[in-house]
């Protein structure tokens, strides 16, 4: 019931723009769960565990979230299998398209880490080090430092949810339902922070 109260991403972005925020932060997290015997094919055509993340060496569901610059999460996604990278999840869920739209139409860009590189003009990511080992140009280093300085507090969003709602730390239910649990926790968090819309 609580998860059903969650606003869609476009509505959340419109409200952030209307509230006067200059940007939002995009981030992803693997929510820990028990092992699930569901397999899928990797990009190399090998059979792998669908919910196992090689990056985290753990089983879980990938959840994407959009946060205000002060760290309050304003939207969370459905659960995606843990073997998928953040960029793949964001693209498949339509998050990158929505954030590029908000940058163009609402003047509300998104800041993200380097895992979201090449996701569009509306999603600002750090400039990576040159592969030849040379140093970044001074203006690129300044850009990265500015981006980190703006992004760090917004990345508290998942910490706000997990610190308050212990059930998000580990689950033994189907990982496909983790997105609903996170959405319910988000709705309760919005109630505590007095961020619910008047229609709720």
PEJO-V84897 format. One record per pair of residues at least 24 apart in sequence whose ideal C-beta (glycine too) atoms are under 8 Angstrom apart, sorted by sequence separation. I is the first residue (numbers start at 1). J is the second residue. If there is no record, write none. Layout:
i=I j=J
i=I j=J
This chain:
i=35 j=59
i=58 j=82
i=62 j=86
i=96 j=120
i=99 j=123
i=161 j=185
i=165 j=189
i=30 j=55
i=34 j=59
i=64 j=89
i=161 j=186
i=164 j=189
i=30 j=56
i=32 j=58
i=33 j=59
i=56 j=82
i=64 j=90
i=90 j=116
i=32 j=59
i=33 j=60
i=62 j=89
i=96 j=123
i=30 j=58
i=32 j=60
i=33 j=61
i=87 j=115
i=91 j=119
i=161 j=189
i=164 j=192
i=31 j=60
i=53 j=82
i=54 j=83
i=64 j=93
i=66 j=95
i=86 j=115
i=87 j=116
i=90 j=119
i=160 j=189
i=30 j=60
i=31 j=61
i=51 j=81
i=52 j=82
i=53 j=83
i=55 j=85
i=85 j=115
i=86 j=116
i=87 j=117
i=30 j=61
i=31 j=62
i=50 j=81
i=51 j=82
i=52 j=83
i=64 j=95
i=87 j=118
i=30 j=62
i=31 j=63
i=50 j=82
i=51 j=83
i=87 j=119
i=29 j=62
i=30 j=63
i=50 j=83
i=66 j=99
i=28 j=62
i=29 j=63
i=49 j=83
i=28 j=63
i=48 j=83
i=28 j=64
i=29 j=65
i=111 j=147
i=27 j=64
i=28 j=65
i=26 j=64
i=27 j=65
i=113 j=151
i=26 j=65
i=111 j=150
i=112 j=151
i=26 j=66
i=27 j=67
i=111 j=151
i=25 j=66
i=26 j=67
i=40 j=81
i=42 j=83
i=24 j=66
i=25 j=67
i=24 j=67
i=25 j=68
i=38 j=81
i=40 j=83
i=111 j=154
i=24 j=68
i=25 j=69
i=66 j=110
i=24 j=69
i=23 j=69
i=21 j=68
i=22 j=69
i=21 j=69
i=31 j=79
i=19 j=68
i=24 j=74
i=16 j=68
i=30 j=82
i=13 j=66
i=12 j=66
i=9 j=66
i=16 j=74
i=28 j=86
i=15 j=74
i=27 j=86
i=28 j=89
i=12 j=74
i=13 j=75
i=28 j=90
i=12 j=75
i=26 j=90
i=9 j=75
i=8 j=75
i=7 j=75
i=6 j=75
i=26 j=95
i=6 j=76
i=26 j=99
i=24 j=99
i=24 j=102
i=69 j=150
i=71 j=153
i=70 j=153
i=71 j=154
i=24 j=108
i=26 j=110
i=69 j=153
i=70 j=154
i=71 j=155
i=73 j=157
i=9 j=94
i=13 j=98
i=17 j=102
i=23 j=108
i=24 j=109
i=25 j=110
i=26 j=111
i=27 j=112
i=69 j=154
i=71 j=156
i=72 j=157
i=73 j=158
i=76 j=161
i=9 j=95
i=13 j=99
i=22 j=108
i=23 j=109
i=24 j=110
i=25 j=111
i=26 j=112
i=27 j=113
i=68 j=154
i=71 j=157
i=21 j=108
i=23 j=110
i=24 j=111
i=25 j=112
i=28 j=115
i=67 j=154
i=73 j=160
i=10 j=98
i=13 j=101
i=23 j=111
i=67 j=155
i=71 j=159
i=72 j=160
i=73 j=161
i=9 j=98
i=13 j=102
i=17 j=106
i=67 j=156
i=71 j=160
i=17 j=107
i=26 j=116
i=67 j=157
i=10 j=101
i=17 j=108
i=10 j=102
i=14 j=106
i=16 j=108
i=65 j=157
i=13 j=106
i=65 j=158
i=82 j=175
i=81 j=175
i=13 j=108
i=79 j=175
i=26 j=123
i=79 j=176
i=79 j=177
i=79 j=178
i=79 j=179
i=23 j=124
i=78 j=179
i=77 j=179
i=76 j=179
i=79 j=182
i=76 j=182
i=76 j=183
i=76 j=186
i=75 j=186
i=73 j=186
i=61 j=175
i=60 j=175
i=61 j=176
i=63 j=178
i=59 j=175
i=63 j=179
i=73 j=189
i=61 j=178
i=72 j=189
i=60 j=178
i=61 j=179
i=63 j=182
i=72 j=193
i=74 j=195
i=72 j=195
i=51 j=175
i=25 j=151
i=23 j=150
i=27 j=154
i=27 j=155
i=25 j=154
i=29 j=158
i=24 j=154
i=25 j=155
i=27 j=157
i=27 j=158
i=25 j=157
i=31 j=168
i=32 j=169
i=33 j=170
i=34 j=171
i=32 j=170
i=33 j=171
i=34 j=172
i=36 j=174
i=32 j=171
i=33 j=172
i=36 j=175
i=31 j=171
i=33 j=173
i=33 j=175
i=31 j=175
i=33 j=178
i=31 j=178
i=31 j=182
i=3 j=179
i=3 j=180
i=6 j=183
i=3 j=181
i=3 j=183
i=6 j=186
i=2 j=183
i=3 j=184
i=6 j=187
i=2 j=184
i=5 j=187
i=15 j=197
i=3 j=187
i=2 j=187
i=2 j=188
i=7 j=197
i=5 j=200
